């Protein structure tokens, strides 16, 4: 979830009747039980947790992410023990990875064209490296397709064994 998505989220603030502990008193505003709509994890996270997790996606150092989000390090480590926080972190990282993968896919054809163009250069060393790279990638694609085919066959065999009456 990006900061913009968080800012635009529909928020309801629920302040608990318990006093803030010494550990999080200086960050009571960030750690208040402000709930966001369910992010699919089954639990609602506070604004402070969302800010921390967003910072953690950008910087995997928990202490630096906590500082960037304005929460104390001990609170950040405690949050990382909560399944809902870990699930949200995984969701955010998967979202970033999907966006990155889409960018790679969008430029893959151009990269192959450029690499193929290098195969005809007059520089023998560059031509050799380009040809080797193209062959290496072709072998990887072949192996991946073979594994995919074999996995599909195994899944089909398992499915057939699980049918009633067998």
N, C-alpha and C positions, 0 to 999 in steps of 0.2 A: 504494500500500500504506500503510495507516494505521499509526501507531506501535503501536496495539494488535495489529494483524495481525503486525507485526514481532516484538513481544514474545511472541506466541503461536506464532510459527513454530518449527518443529523445526530446531535449529541443531547443526551439527557444527563444532568448532573445529579448524582445521588451521594450526599455527604453522610458518612456513617457517624454514629454517635460516639465512637471510640476516639480517644485522644491519640495524636500522632506520637510515635515513639521517638526517642532521642535520635535513632538512626535516620529517620526520614523527616524530622521536624523542619529542617531547613528547606526541604523540598515538598512541603505539604501540598502546595498548589499543584505541582506536577504529579504528585502521587495520590491526589484525591480520587475517590472512586467514581470518576466521571466515566460513564459507560458509553461505548460506541455500539452501533448495530453489530450483531454477531458477524464475525468475519469468516464463519464457516468452521471454526474450531470448536464450537459448542460452548464457548465461554466468552465473556465480554472483557476487554482489556481497557485499562485506563489510558487517558491521553499521554501520560508519562511513559507508560509501557510501550505504546505505539511509537512515540518519539524516540525512545531508546532503541527499539527494534529496527526502526528505519535507519538510525545512525549506525547500528551494528551491521546492517547490510552493506552500508557504504564503507565501514571500517571494522574489520573483524576483531579488533582489540577491544575487549569488553570495557576496560577502564577508560579508554579514549572515547568510546561510544557513549558511555555513561556521562562523561564530562560534556560532550557535545549536546546531549539531551537534557542536561541540567539536573541529573539525578546522582546521588552518591553511589560509589562503587559497590558498597555492601548491598544496597538495594538492587542494583543491576544483577549481581551474582545470585541474590535470592530469587529474583524474577526468572533467571535462566533455569532454575530448578522446577519452575511451574510448567506443566505440560502444555497449557494454553499458549504460553509465551514461546516455547520451543516450536510448537506447531505453526504459530504465526510467523516466526522467523523463517521456518522452512518454506512456508507459503510465499513470503516476500522474496526469498532467494530464488525460488522456482519461477516466480513471475519475472524477475530480472533475467534469469537464464533464458526463459522463453523469448523475451524481447531481444536478447543478444543473438540467440539462434536464428531468429527471423531476419536480423540484419545480415548474418553470415550467409543465410540462404539467398537473400536478395543479391548478394555480390558474388556468389559462387560461379555463376556462368561467366561473368567478366574475368574472374581470376583464372578460370580454365582457358579462356581465350588468350589472355596475356601469357600464360604459361606455354600454350601451344605456339604462340608467336615467337617465344624465345627458343623454341626447338629448331627454328630456321635461321638463327643468327649466325654470323660469320665467326664469332668468338667460340672456338671449339670447347673451351672449358664451360662456358655458360650453356652451350647447346647440350653438352654431356649431362650437366646438372639438371637441366630442364627435362631431358628425356628420362633420366633416372627418377626424378620426382613424379613425372606423369605415370611411369610404369609402377612405381611404388603405390601410388594412389589407386591405380586400376586394380592392383592385386588386393589392396585393402577393401575396395568395393566388392570385388568378387568374393572374398572371404566373408564379408558381412552378409552378402546375399545368400551364400551357402549356409551360413549359420542360421539365418532367418528361415530358410527352407527347412532345415533340419529341426529347428525348434517347432515350427508349425506341424511337422510330421509327428514329433513327440507329443505335442499337445493333443493332436487328433487321436493318437493311440491311447493316451490317458483318458480322454473323453469317452472313447469307445469302451474302455474297460470299466468305466463308472456307470455305464447304462445298466438299468435293471434287467434281470434275466440272463445275465452273462456269467 
